[in-house]
């Protein structure tokens, strides 16, 4: 059963203590080191997601996630990435995709996968258009991230259904912190892939507005909203959110400077032509 923090079960940070949470997170990181060198998951960020869930599990249940759960989560994270890429029209290795899904079904997660795909399909078929309303694109981005995280959290914390994982992303302080980290990472990804997303007609934080300057301003506001709020989550998660938020500001600053330089060059060329 998925245990929520907050008023029902007490604050994890208060119960465990920041020092213990720090020690546990280091221990879980060491346990997760082999994942950095395994075939799945395919990125360090996905490994850190598993480490974070392992830390939460230890602090709540006094035992780490089973090794087989580590492998299941690693496979699921890669499967979700492949699925999102397919919806975005990006190259997909069908053999790898089917192998990942087959492994998840063999692990008894077939119903989770089926429900995840059904709900993701509903979101993607209603995805907003490029250059429309920023709030619509932001809501879409959040819904997709929330669904992915809810599926991962639900399996890691032995939830009974996907809806239980969805609720955790709204009212479990530690899971909310993970959601905020995920959204900051999404913003960084959108900043870096702006030109690709624009050419492909994909809705993102930066392609949500016709004006680049407006998109950057609204994206910066969204980023700040993911950083603010109650600081009742675990110390390691607070540190992670701080680091990712700082990285978001740096990347946004570089993009903003590049846009300003490009605008200035355009003005200079315009004067020269006149």
N, C-alpha and C positions, 0 to 999 in steps of 0.2 A: 504494500500500500504506500502511495506517495505521501510523504509527510511534509506539510507546509510549515513555514516559519510564520512569524508574526504573532498575533494575539492567541492563536490556538495552541501553538507548540513552543512559544518563546523564541527569543532572538538567538540565532545560532552563534553570533559573535559573543553575546553575553554568556551563553551557556558554555561554550568551549573556551573562550578567552582568546585574545588576539595572538598571544605567544604560542598557544597550543595549535591554533589554526595555521600559524606560520610553519611550525615544525611538521604538522601533518601534510601540508602542501609540498614541502620539500621531500618528504618521504614518498609521497605519491608521484612526484616528478621523477624521482630516482626509479620507482617501479615502472614508470612509463617510458623510460629511456629506450628500451628495445623497440618501441613503436616508431621512433625516429628513423630506424634503419630497416623497418619491415616494409613489405610491399603495400600494405594498407595500414593507416591512411596515407594519402599521398602528399600531404602538406604538413609542416610543423604546426600550423595554426589548429588543424584538426586534432593533432596529438594533444595540444594544450587544452582543448575542449574536453577531451577524455580525462586528462589529469584533474581539471577543475571539478568534473562530476565525481571523480574518485575521491577527491578531498571532501566534498560535501557528504558523500556517502559514509566515509569514515567518521566524520564528526557527528553524524546523526545515528549511525548504527554500530559504531565502534568496530567496524570491520571494512576492509576494502572491497571494491567491486571484484567479483570473480574474474579470473583471466579470460574465460570464454566470453564474458560480457564486454571486456576490452576489445576483443576481436570482432564481436558483433557490432559494437559502436563504430569501430574503424571502418568496417565494411559499409555500414549504413551511411556514414559521412561521405564516403566516396560515391556511393549510389546516389545520394541526394545531389551531389555536385554534377554527376553525369546527367541526371534527370533535368536539372535546371539548365544545363548547357543545351540539352536537346530542345527544350522549349524556346531557348533563345536562338535556335537555328545554327548553333555552333557544331563543328565536326564531332561526331560521336562514334566511338568504336563499339559496334553492336555486340561483338563477342564479349568484350569486357563488361559491358552493361548487363548482358544476360547472365554472365558468370556471377556478378555481384548479387543480382536478384536471386539467382538460384541458391547461393550460399545463405542469404537471409531467410529464404523459405525453408531450407533444410534446418536452420537453427530454430525454427518454430515461430518466425516473425512474419509469416506470410500475411496475416490479417493486418498487422501494423503497416506493412508495405502497401497493401491494397488500399487501406483507408487514407494513408498519406498521399498516394497517387491520385485518388479520387478527389480529395480536397484541393490538392495542388492544381489539378486540371481545372477545377471550378474557378480558382483564382486567376490562372493564366488565361483562360478564355474570356475573362472580364478585365484583362489588364488595360490600364489607361493608355492613351495615345501620347506620343512625343509632342512637347510644346503645348500641352493642355494646362490643367490645373496642378500646381505643385502639390497641394494637399492630397489630391487623388493618387498621385504617384507615390508620395510618402506612405500613405495608407496601404497601398499595394505592396511596397517594399517591406513594410512592417509585418503585414499579414503573412507573406511568404517566409520571412525570417522566423516569425513566431511559430508557424506550422512546423518548420524544420526542427527548431529547437525543442518544441513540445514533443515531437516524435522521439528525439534522442533522449530527452529527460525522462519521458514516460518509460522507455525501455530500461534506462539506467537505474531508475528508482522503483522499478517494479510496479508501475501504475496499472490499473485495471483496464483503462481505455485511453484513447488519444485526448478526449475532452478533459481528462484529469491533468494531462500534461499541459494543455492549453490554459487551464485555470492557474496552474503553477506559474506560467509566464506573466500572469497578471497580479498574483497576490503572494507569491513566495519571494521574499526579498533576495535570496541568493540567486534564484533563477532569473529574477528581474535584472540583476547585475549582469548575468551572462547575456541576457537579451540586449542590454545596452551596449555591451562590448561587441556583440554581433552586429549591431546597427552602425557602430563607429567603423568597424571593418568594412561594412557594406558601403559606407560613404567613401572611404579610402579607395575601394575598388571602383566606385563610380567616377571618382576624380581621375584616377589613372586611366580608365578605359573610356573617357568621354568621347574621343573621336571615333572609336570603334562602335560604341553604342549609338552615336548619332548617325553614322553611316548605315548601321543595321536597323535603325528605327526602333531601338529598344528603350523603354521608359526607365529612366534612372534619376537620381537626385539632380544631376546637371542637365539632363535633356528635358526635364519637366517644364522648363520655362523657355520661351522663345529668346529672352534676353539672357546672355551669359552672366552679366553682372548681377542681375536679379536672381538667377539660379544659384550663384555663389553665395549671395547674401542669405537666401532662404536656407541653403544647405548649412551654412555656418550657424544659423539659428537652430536648426534641427539638431546639429551636433552638440550644441550647448545644452539643449533639453535632455539629451541622453546622458550627459555628465551630471546634471543637477538632480536634486531629489534627496530622499532619505539616504543617509550613509549608515544603514544598519546591516549591510551585507558583510560577508567575511573579509577580513583584512587582505588576504591574497587577491580576492576579487576586486577590492577597492584599488589595490596597486595596479592590477591588470587594466582596469578601466581608466585609471589615470594615465598609464603609459600609452594605451591605444588612443585616448582622447588627445594627448599631446602630439602623437604621430599624425592624427587627423588634421590638427591645426597647422602642422609643418607642411604637409602635402597641400592643403588648401592654400596656404601662403605662397607656395611655389607656383601653383596654378594661377593664382590671382596676379602674381608678379609677371608671369608669362603673358597673361592676357593684357595687362597694362602695357607691357613692352610692345606687344603686337599692335595694340591700338595706336600707340605713339608712332610706330613705324608707318602705319597706314596714313596717319595724318601728315607725316613728313613727305611721303610719296605723293599725297594729294596736293600739297603745296608746290612740290617740284614740278608736277605735271601742269599746274596752272601757270 
